[in-house]
């Protein structure tokens, strides 16, 4: 599954969701994890709602976003786009976070994570 991280260095999750300039996208599975790309934020619109929507669209292929901080409206917008926000509250090592996440995947993931893992394969009754 694709996971986005808010990082300024590629090594530490140290950015606020709405203030970071780029997101590092990783493909993470139970046994392998690979950095795919860094995607740059291009601000769109003049109000917060438009900026949040543009960021959610930029990350639309991701199932999860790991960030140091995120506001309530931004978190709600991600959830509406079937992207699960994960807030660390402090700076944490990105690779260690990936490794801990892989341990969870190798065990019995909680229901929200199983749903996120099937983000693109599960049918949605809300879509046409």
ABEGO torsion letter per residue (X at the ends): XBBBBBBAAGABBABBAAABABBBBBBBBAABBBBABBBBBBBBEABAAAAAAAAAAAAAABABBBBABBBAAAAAAAAAAGBBBBBAGBBBBAAAAAAAAAAAAABBBBAAAAAAAAAAABBBAABX
